[in-house]
């Protein structure tokens, strides 16, 4: 995978997440970029994260510091971005990133225990 420090801290948009699009998303996120990716495939997901107040919960220490990694058309592409971002913060045990199914945010009555 090609990475570049010049991409760090910048935001990129990627449309189309076939093989090449997924590779581009992985390279950009591994380089420290934020990526908004979309495809006309399955249900959308978002990846985000920040520092937690304790290791046993999911309460963020400072909501103003929560980072949106990007929006993705499916779990597989969100996972690539989530994994790259989570690996960048492996030295901070309180830093956590999550993948959320956006349709569940739109319809909170939907069962949250179903698999992604």
C-alpha angles and dihedrals in degrees: 000000000000116000130179132195088215089071094056115114094010128112123231134183121219121188117193121035105204117126096300095043092052090050091051091050091049093049094047095048092044086055092054099259126137113236132200105196129180140177133171090246131100132333119321126253134188129209121209140151151166145162116311127218092233139000096248100056143048100235114126118231093220120010091199088065097051108121126215108217094190149282120274136187096229144010095261095059092041089052092055091054094041093051094049092050094044091051090055090061100040092123092063109070092193094057112096135172126202139195116219129190103233095209089062089057089053092048109033091178090069114107109265093198096072116107122256 
